[in-house]
Amino acid sequence: MVNETVQQDGKHCTVDWLLAPWLTIPSTKAISGMTLDSRAVKDGDLFVALQGAVTDGRIYIAKAIQAGAAAVLSETDDITANGAVRIEQNIPVIQIFQLGKYLSAISIRFYFPQSQTHQITAVTGTNGKTTIASLLANSYELLGNQCAQMGTIGNGLYGQLQASLNTTLDAISVCRELQNYQEQGAQHTIMEVSSHGLLQGRVSAVPFHTAIFTNLTRDHLDYHGTMQAYADAKEKLFKEFPLKHKIINADDDTGKDWLTRHLDAIAYGFSADEKSSKQYFKITEVQYLTQGIAFQFISSWGVGVINAPFYGAFNVSNIAAVCCALLADGYSIQDVQDAAAKLTVVPGRMEQYFFAKQQVTFVVDYAHTPDALKNALKALQSHKQQGRIVAVFGCGGDRDKGKRPEMAKAAEQGADQVIIVDDNPRSENAQAIVEDIKQGLIHPEQAIVIHDRKQAILHLLENAQANDIILVAGKGHEDYQIFGDKKVHYSDRECLSELIESENKVSSHNKNNQEPIL
């Protein structure tokens, strides 16, 4: 039996105790950490050797032991070998059949052995996850609660995010991060949960308190194959987790379908009402203003008015989801209204850059699906007073080719001018991707192709008309481009910020060197 003093701080236990709910194995010495990466092994760690889609972790067992691993969990395809223990260099290597299915639960048991996790909210869907997660985290902070965030734009306490390669981390990293946030005083974590993460079991044992569904549109079909399979992956979050609150978008076709099956869910959106669910948040009377949006709502908690500094109908929906989560969590309508008015723009999500000299506004957004691009352009159209809407976009290489012409259709329908640029060509020929995109254009001869994103921005600065609104889509918060197997530093946000700073310096210099008026 594990020594209780070893278990006190939640960072040390013995492997036999850790695996006790699933296996009975001989007593082993204490471990002090868990990792999937043999390069990250420290003395006393438990190395987990999974058979991945790209790399088989089992080939690194010897390396992990040499680095100081105290024990190894090794995945096996042989069910008869489940629980078998062999000794390599005096270190136990425990065979576990379909280890990936248990890894989330094992990780939760290791990182939270004697304490419950703080409140964790999951946000899933094709579009809007990052915005909703960021705005909900922002709201909790404004309401006096320390909050952490995990997802596309990074992981960490709100305002202190560190970049991440994946929307949803591996099972061990998820639990390690959650424990870290809890130790730093976080009362809430808002986590973007991808369909990949759900199918691969990366969060299968995370005790989510609330789950929010945004929408389902075409994406990741290279992985899922069909839209139904994609939807089924997302719905796992609402079917397989003991949630206190299920918050579902009633304006989305998939959401409407789910509301007929999840009768305990809360519906939000323009079409949400008492007929769609027992609890609801219905958006009414929307105004699209120069400085943002305003809308009224009626709900199970009462009526109110929301004012927030954002663009577009999709952000009305995003903010409604946030308000719904806060109201379900027990906050008053006044609290929610006050928080909404103080929300800040999410980096790379409809983020504005205004060039005073040219009277041109650039908007950087992560829109990289046909639906997201369509909605972003529609949002800008609703706020436009004069000038044109210009769409700057591309499509990634080695990804779903079917969405390339769909992206083109969305751009041509929503913008007065289309500029096609590169967006992570990867191993594909960039011009071949452009030709695929052009297949969706009615007037391909009117589109301008400028492969280099910075050159496209410079071209538009020189040639844009006053009051143009230029959407630079696809990269959002990202600060890299992938060409072949090389990752090159580039950020639309940094590019525009530097150009504005340069323009301001020139303007200031000219002003300071004007001849005095006599």
N, C-alpha and C positions, 0 to 999 in steps of 0.2 A: 504493500500500500504506500502511496506517495506520502512523503513527509509533509505535513501541513505547513511547516515554516517555509518549505521550498515553494509552496503554492501561493504565498501571501501576496506578492506583488504582481501576480498575473503574467509574469515573464519567464517563469521557470516551472518545469514539471518533468516527470519521467514519462518515457514513451509508453510504458505499459498503462499508466494512468490515462494518458491522452487518448489511447485507442480502446480503453475499457468498454465504451458503449457498443463497440463493433467486434473486437477481438480480445482473446485472452492470450497474452504472450508473456514470456519470462520477464522478470523485473529488469529494468535497464536504468542506467544512470540518468541524471537530470539533463535536460536540454534548456538552452537559454534563448533560442530564436528559431525561426523557420524561414526557408527560402527555396525557391525553384531554380535559382541561378547559382551554378557552381562557382562562378567568379565572385559572388558576394558572400560565400560561406565564411563564417568566423568561428573561432574555437567554441565548441559547445552547441553549435547549431544542429537542427534537424534538416537534412537535405531531402527534398521531395523530388523524385525522379519520375516525371510524367512522360508518357509517349505522346508528344505533340504532333500537330499536322505538319510542321516543318522540321522540328528538331526532336530527337529522342533523348530525353534527359538521362536515360539509363546509361548512356555511353560516357557520362561525366561522373559516375559514382566514384571511381578511383580518385579522380581529381578532387572531388569534394571531400573525401576522407583525408587526403593529403593536406587539404586546407584547414582541417580541424573539425570536420563534422563529427558529432557524437553519436549519430544514428542516421539511418537512411530509410525512407519509405520508397519502395520501388513498385511501379505499376506492373501488373502481370495480366496477360490475356488468358491465362489458364486458371479456371475457377478452382481446380483441385489444389492449386498452389497457394490459395488465399490463406494468409496468416503464417506461411512458412518463413522461418528465420535462418539466414546463413550468416556466417561471420567472415568479414573481409578486413584484414589488418586489425583484428581485435574490435571491429566496429560491427554492430548488428545491422543487417540489411533485411528489412521486413517486406515481404511480398504482399501486395494488396490488389485484389481483382477489381478492375474499373475504379482505380484510385481517384480519378477526377470527380466522380460522383459524390465522394465523401469529403473532398478537400475543404470545401467551404465550412462544413460542420466541424471538421477537425480544427480548422483555423479559429473559428469562433470559440471553441472549447479551450484552445491554448491562450488566446488573447483576452478572453472574458471568462475566466474559470469560476470566479466568485461574485461577479457583479453583472448587472444588466447593462446593456448598451443605452446610451442616450437616445433621444428620439430621432429616427432616421426616416426620411421621406424619399421615395423613389419617383423619378420622372422618366416616362418612356413615351415613345412615339417617333415619327419620322422627323418632323420639323417642330421647332420651338422648345426642345428640351433644355438647351443651354440658357436661353432667355428666361424661361420659367424658373429654372434652378437658381440662376443668379439673382433674379428679382425676389424670389422667395427668401433666399439667404439675406439679401439686402434688407428685406422687410423685417425679418426676425431681429437683425442688428438694430434697426431703427426703433424697434419695440423693446429694446433692452436685453436681448438674448444673444449670447455669443454663438456664432454659427460657423460651420465648416461646409465646404463644397467639394464635390468630386465630379469630374466630367471632362468634356471636350477641351475647355480652356484651361484646365489645370486642377490641382488638388491642394487643399489646405484650408486654414482658417480664412474667413471672408476677407478679401483685400490683400491676402498674402499667398496667392495661388502659385504653385510650382507646376511647370509644364508637364504634360503627360502624353505618352504615345498613343494610348487607347482611351476611348470614352469610358469604358468600364475596365478597371484593373483586374489582374489575376486574383484568385480567391484568397491567397495569403496576403497580398498587398492590400486588398480591400480591408481585411480585418485588422492588419497592422496599422493602417492609416486611421481607422475608426478609433482604435485604442489610443493612438497618439493624440487625436483631437479631444477625446474624452479627458485625457490627462491634462490637456491645456485649458480645460474648462468649457468646452463646447457643450451646449445644451441641445443643439440640433445639427444634423448633417443632411444636406440636400444632395442626393446622388443621381446623376444621369445613369440610367440603366439601358444598355443596348440590347438588341435582339440577340447578338452574338453572345453577350455576357450571360443572358438568360439560358440560351440553349446549351452553352458550355459549362453551366453550373457554377459560374464565378461568384454568384451571390445567393446560391440556393438556401443557405442557412442564415442569411442576414435577417434579423427580426424587424422588417420594415413596419413602421407605424402607419404610414400613409403612402398611397401610390396615386400618381396623376398620369392620365393618358391624354396626349395632345391630339394626335391625328395619325392617319396611315396613308402615305402616298408612295409612289414607286421609288424604291431604293434597295440596295443590297440584294437584287435578284441574282447576281452572280454567286451569292452564297446560299440564298434560300430557294431559288428556283422559281417559286410562284408567289403571288401576293397572298394566297391563303396560308401558305407555310410561314410567310413573314408575319401575318396577323396572329397565327397560332403561337408563334414564338413570343410575341408581345403579351398575349393574353395569359401566358403562364404566370406573369406577375400578379394577375387578379384572381387566378384560379387556385394557385398553389401556395400562396402566402397568407397567414392569418392577419390580414390588415384590419386596422380599426377604421380607416377611411379609404374608400375607393372613389376617386374623383375622375369623371369621364366626360370628354367633350361631346355634347349632344349634337353639335353641328357637323360632326364627321360621320360618314356612313358606317364605318367600322364601330365608332363609338355608339351610335344609335343601336346597332346590332347587339353590342355588349350590354347595353342598358336593359335590354329585354331579358337577359340571362342573369345579370348581377343586380338583383332587385334591391340590395342594400346599398347600392352606389349612390353617389351625389352627382347630379348632372349640372354642367355649366355650359353657357353659350347663349346665342341668340334664340335658339329653339328650345332651351331648357324650360321646363315648367313642372307643375305638380303632376301632370300626366306622364312625364318621362321618368320621374323618380320621386321617392318620398321626400328627399331633400334636393334643393335646386338653387341655382344662381342664374337668373335670366337677365341678359343684357338688353337695354332699351335706349332709345334716344341718343344715338352717337353723333358727336360733332368732331370734325377733323379741322383742327386749328393750326395756325402758323407755328405756334410753340408746342403743339402736342395734340392730345386727344382728350375728350371728355365724354363720359357716358353715364346714364342712369341705370339702376338695376333694381329688380325686385327679387326677393329670395326668401328662403325658409327662415332667415334670421331678421328680415325686415327690408326696408328700402334705403337707397342711398345714391350718392353721386360721386363718381371717381374722376379726378383730374390727374393726368400724368404726362410727363414730357417725352412722348414717343410718337412714332409715325405708324399709321396703317391699321386696317381692320384686324390683321393677324395679331398685332400687339394688343388690341382690345381683348382678343381671346386669351392671349398670354396673361395679361393682367387680371382678367376674370378668373383664370385658374388659380393664380396667386391669392386673390381675395377669397376665393372659395376655400382654399386650404387654411387660411388664417381664421376665417369664420368658423370652420369645422373644428379648429383647434381651440376655440373658446374666446377669441378676441372680439371686441365690440366693433360695430359698424364704424364708429368714430375713430377707433384705433386704425382700422383698415384704410379709411379715407385719408387720415393724416399721413400714414406710411406711404401710400400710393403717390401722393403729391411730392414726396421727397426722394423718390427712387432715382437712381443714376443709370445712365446708358451702359449696356453691357458691351465690353470691348469687342469690336468686330461684328456687332449686331446692329445694323441700321445706324452706324456711327457717322456723324456729320463732320465735314471739313469744308469750311467756307473760305473762298478766296475773294477778298473784298475788291481788289483791283479789277478782276474779271467779272465780278458779281456772279460767280459760279459755285455751286455746291456739289461736292463729291460725297457720296454715301458709301461706306464700306460695309458689306454684309457677307455672311458666310453662305448665302444661298447657293447650293450646289446640286439641287434637284429641280426638275421641271416645276413642281408645285411651289417650292420655295422661291424660285426666280419669278414665277408668275405673281405670287403674293407680294413680293418685295416691290415689283414694278407697279402693281395695282395700288400699293400703299403710297408710293410716290405720286402717282397720278391724282390721288384724292387730295394731296396737299399742294399740288402744282397750281400756281397762279398765272405765270407767264413762262416763256421759254420752252425748251424741249426736255424730254426724258431720253437719256442715252443709256444703253445697256452694254456693259463691258463684262464679258464672261468667256469661259472656256470649259473643257471637259477633261477629266483625268484619264491617263492612259492605263491600260491593263485593268479596266473596270467596265461596268455595264455599258456596252456600246449602244444598246437600245434607247438609252435616255438622251443620247447626243442630239438627234433630230428633234426630240421633244423639248430639249432646252432651247434649241433654235426657235421653235414655234412660240414658246413662251416669251422669248426676247423680242421677236418681231411683232407679236401682238401687243406687247406692253410698252414698247419703246418707239421713239421716232427715229432713232439711229442705233444700229447694232455694230459693236466692235468685238471681234473675236480675238482672244488672246490665249496664251498657253496656261494650263492649270495642271501641273504635275504630269507631263507626258510619260514619265517612267520609261519603259522599254519600247514604247511605240513611237513611230515617226510623227512629229508634231503636225506636219502638214496633212498627213493622212487623217488625223483626228479632226482637223479643220474641215476637210472634205466630208467626213461623216456628219459633222454639225450642219454644214450647208445643205445637206439633203432635206432638212426640215424647213428651209427658208423658201418662201414664195418668190422673193426677189433677192436671190443670192448676190447679184451684181451690185446691190446697194450696200451690202455689208463691207466693212473695212477690216482687213486682217493685219494685225500688228502683234507678232508673236511675243515680244518682250513687253511685260506688263508695265514697267516704268516708262518705256517709250510711248506706250498707248496713253498713259496719263499725261505725259508731256505734250503729246500731239493734241489732246483734248484741251489742255490749258491754253495752247496757242490758237486753237480753232473753235472753241466753244462760243456759244452766243450768250449774251447776258441773260441771267435767270435760268440757265440750264441746270437741271439736276441730273447728275451722272452717277449711276449705280455701278460700283466696282465689285462684282460678285465672285464668290467661290472660295476665297482665301480667308476672309474675315480676320480672326485673331491669329491665324497661322503666320509663322515667320520663316518659311522655307518654300523652295520649289524643288521637285524631284525630276532630274533629267538622267535617264538610264538608271544606274545604281548610285548616283551621286545626289546628295542633298545640299542644295545651295541656299545660303541665307538670303531671304527676300521677304519683305512685309509691305503690303499695300498701305497699312496704317503708318509705318515708319516713313515710307516714301512721301506720303501726303503731308505728314507732320513736318518733315524736313523742307519740303517745298514751301509750305506756309511760313515756316521760320525764316527761310531765305528771303521770301517776299517781304516779310515784315522788316527784316534787317535793311533791305534795299530802300524800303519806304521810309524808314527812320533815318537812314543816311541822307537820302535826298532832302528830307525835311530839315535836318540839321545843317545842310549846306546851302539852303536857300539864301539868296541875297536879302538883306534887311529892307523892309519897306519904309521909305522916307516920306 
